[in-house]
């Protein structure tokens, strides 16, 4: 499944699941919710709606972590060469490049 479709599905669930939890509590669809006071009903429906959003986020993260990497990242050789040349230019002739000093010791 593509990344964008997973993101859109997770976003849709992040909107619909908490609203469904709030609606279910306010219309007594959940067992035991009819016996709660109005304040307790509001409190518990809000807490469970927040928990449901966090569950959706965790499930999205787990599905993203299971995705295989597309390819191994390799730095651009031209960029690396330019960066090394820039560092050597900034060090100047009087300063010593620490990487070359380490290579001499080894």
C-alpha angles and dihedrals in degrees: 000000000000122000094240094052091050089050093050092048092049090048091051091050091048088060101038104040097058091043089050090050091050092046092047093052094046092050096042096245092140118076113254096016093105092065094055123098118248092256093049091045091053092045096049095043090052093047092049092046090055091046090050091054090051091050090053090049092050091049090050091050091049091051090048092051091053092057112109115238113259095224140334111271115243120184118240107263093215091053091050092049092049091049093051091048091050092051092049090049092051093048092056127198096294098054123072122234105237094211093057091046090054091049091053092053092051 
